[in-house]
Amino acid sequence: RRCEDLNFCSLKDLCFTFQPEGQKYEEIDIPPPPPSKDCPSGYISWKKNCYLLVEDTDKRTTWLEAQKACEKQKANLASVDHTYEQAFLAGAVLQGRTDAWIGLSRDVRGNESYSWTDGWPVFYTHWGPGEPTNLAGEGCVTMHSAPLFHGTWNDTSCNAKHAYICKISKGKINIF
């Protein structure tokens, strides 16, 4: 069951319904999303893709090492192709837990344009205020988890250690 199915509002992993003054509210746990038979264990399925947030403190790593870890699972750091996917990643995958690498980076040796690790064209972005700064040494992109900037993107040092989101693409979808 999901909070929305119960006409409850949700906060993190809990559902709440508000009662008239003096009455108690009901609290229930939200079960984890069901595993998808189309995705490897631990991944969350959405549309034609599978997503995995690797957030354990001991697994946080640089952008390049995160991409290599995703590749070992036949995945890439997550590309974000449209607004709906952005909302899904920020809400269902990231859930305000930690900043995480996504698959966008800037070629600091060449034309300095941004590109996705899966080769998909960059036609959607969700930069935070004042981003990208394109400062020297900042060429890799994280998705913010903090409430004020939740889901927005930040260019940062590729050598910083962060959680990361892997994505297995099963084909691009047409959202129009």
QUIUR-V286628 format. One record per residue. D_FIRST is the distance of its C-alpha to the first C-alpha in Angstrom with 1 decimal. Layout:
d_first->D_FIRST
d_first->D_FIRST
//
This chain:
d_first->0.0
d_first->3.8
d_first->6.8
d_first->8.5
d_first->6.5
d_first->7.6
d_first->10.9
d_first->11.0
d_first->12.8
d_first->12.3
d_first->15.0
d_first->14.9
d_first->12.3
d_first->11.8
d_first->10.4
d_first->13.2
d_first->14.4
d_first->18.1
d_first->20.3
d_first->24.0
d_first->26.5
d_first->26.9
d_first->23.5
d_first->21.0
d_first->17.7
d_first->14.5
d_first->13.1
d_first->10.0
d_first->9.4
d_first->7.1
d_first->7.3
d_first->9.8
d_first->9.7
d_first->10.5
d_first->14.3
d_first->16.1
d_first->18.9
d_first->20.9
d_first->20.8
d_first->22.4
d_first->20.6
d_first->19.2
d_first->19.1
d_first->16.3
d_first->16.8
d_first->17.3
d_first->19.7
d_first->22.5
d_first->22.3
d_first->21.0
d_first->21.0
d_first->21.6
d_first->22.2
d_first->25.0
d_first->25.2
d_first->26.9
d_first->30.0
d_first->32.3
d_first->31.0
d_first->31.7
d_first->34.6
d_first->36.8
d_first->35.8
d_first->37.9
d_first->36.7
d_first->33.1
d_first->34.0
d_first->35.7
d_first->32.8
d_first->30.5
d_first->33.3
d_first->33.4
d_first->29.9
d_first->31.1
d_first->29.4
d_first->30.7
d_first->29.9
d_first->27.5
d_first->29.1
d_first->27.6
d_first->28.7
d_first->27.4
d_first->25.6
d_first->22.2
d_first->22.4
d_first->23.7
d_first->20.7
d_first->18.3
d_first->20.4
d_first->20.9
d_first->17.3
d_first->15.1
d_first->17.9
d_first->20.3
d_first->18.2
d_first->21.5
d_first->22.2
d_first->25.5
d_first->27.9
d_first->27.8
d_first->30.3
d_first->29.6
d_first->32.0
d_first->34.4
d_first->37.9
d_first->41.3
d_first->44.4
d_first->46.7
d_first->49.5
d_first->49.6
d_first->48.8
d_first->46.2
d_first->43.5
d_first->39.9
d_first->38.3
d_first->35.1
d_first->35.2
d_first->34.0
d_first->36.8
d_first->34.8
d_first->36.7
d_first->35.9
d_first->35.3
d_first->32.5
d_first->32.6
d_first->30.9
d_first->33.5
d_first->33.4
d_first->36.3
d_first->39.7
d_first->38.2
d_first->39.3
d_first->42.3
d_first->43.7
d_first->45.6
d_first->47.6
d_first->45.4
d_first->42.1
d_first->41.0
d_first->37.4
d_first->34.2
d_first->31.3
d_first->28.2
d_first->28.1
d_first->25.4
d_first->27.1
d_first->25.7
d_first->29.0
d_first->29.1
d_first->25.5
d_first->25.3
d_first->29.0
d_first->31.4
d_first->34.4
d_first->37.3
d_first->38.3
d_first->40.4
d_first->39.4
d_first->40.6
d_first->38.1
d_first->35.4
d_first->31.8
d_first->28.4
d_first->27.8
d_first->25.4
d_first->26.1
d_first->25.4
d_first->26.0
d_first->26.9
d_first->26.7
d_first->28.6
d_first->28.8
d_first->27.1
d_first->28.9
d_first->27.0
d_first->29.9
//
